[in-house]
Amino acid sequence: MGCQGCGMSFDSGPLDRFLSSAIGDDAAMAMDLRAVFADSARELADLMRRSRGDANWHMAALRLKSLAATFGVISLIELAEGAMAGVPGDPAVLRDINAAIDAIG
């Protein structure tokens, strides 16, 4: 499943491999961790949406990038980097980030 308008597709492989190596074949635990990851990413995207300045936008995007990097979610890392390099508050960037997060969980 891809994010609309961002030209990227979500590859759950890295996240699935990370979860598998961390917890083995425990499907319930994997679902829980995926949900926690998605919830944390959504909170950071919301923080970006509510930011009232360049520094706040940049810090939230950096935290999102770090979270995504921890789990190896390359598409979300790239979107967060794009947000940091772009215009704070860009609604298209936020749409793409939210679409990528929705594709995760």
LOKEPA-372308 format. One line per 5 residues: number of its first residue (from 1); their letters; for each residue x, y, z of C-alpha. Coordinates in steps of 0.001 Angstrom, whole numbers. Layout:
<nodes>
NUM> a> X,Y,Z  ... $
</nodes>
This chain:
<nodes>
1> mgcqg> 0,0,0  1411,3411,-882  976,6903,390  -1167,9039,-1857  706,11714,-3724 $
6> cgmsf> 4126,10966,-2286  5348,8683,-5051  6500,6113,-2512  5149,2797,-1511  5384,1489,2000 $
11> dsgpl> 7621,-1525,2393  6737,-3253,5655  9661,-5642,5206  12149,-3761,7408  9609,-3297,10197 $
16> drfls> 8500,-6917,9946  12127,-8126,9985  12914,-5913,12969  9913,-7212,14897  10680,-10805,13974 $
21> saigd> 14290,-10529,15132  13246,-8782,18342  10366,-11037,19379  10440,-14112,17165  7174,-15534,15888 $
26> daama> 4868,-13999,18512  2197,-12557,16202  248,-10892,19026  3358,-9140,20312  4268,-8049,16771 $
31> mdlra> 792,-6540,16324  1104,-4726,19648  4536,-3314,18801  3372,-2276,15331  441,-448,16948 $
36> vfads> 2729,1265,19476  5056,2331,16651  2143,3692,14586  653,5500,17599  3991,7121,18416 $
41> arela> 4469,8157,14795  928,9612,14710  1655,11629,17862  4783,13066,16251  2912,13862,13029 $
46> dlmrr> 269,15628,15126  3013,17533,16930  4300,18620,13525  794,19714,12507  427,21786,15671 $
51> srgda> 3926,23290,15582  4054,27059,15667  7519,27639,14369  10367,26279,12332  12223,24879,15357 $
56> nwhma> 9190,22950,16637  8464,21545,13169  12074,20531,12705  12338,18903,16154  9137,16865,15653 $
61> alrlk> 10292,15770,12187  13688,14810,13607  12018,12741,16336  9835,11069,13694  12937,10296,11632 $
66> slaat> 14639,8804,14702  11617,6649,15509  11432,5425,11917  15182,4744,11863  14925,2669,15040 $
71> fgvis> 12529,350,13229  14145,613,9781  11124,2207,8077  12962,3843,5178  9946,5500,3539 $
76> liela> 9067,7317,6766  12709,8310,7303  12722,9871,3835  9441,11689,4445  10732,13088,7755 $
81> egama> 13943,14227,6046  11851,15902,3365  9840,17658,6054  13021,18946,7702  14329,20232,4379 $
86> gvpgd> 11020,21740,3298  8637,24412,4453  7331,24004,8016  3612,23243,8123  3421,22025,4522 $
91> pavlr> 41,20247,4336  1159,17996,1463  4096,16751,3538  1791,16067,6478  -639,14184,4217 $
96> dinaa> 2178,12002,2905  3507,11313,6397  55,10426,7699  -610,8171,4697  2676,6332,5332 $
101> idaig> 1807,5910,9007  -1693,4653,8121  -103,2068,5839  1898,767,8795  -919,207,11166 $
</nodes>
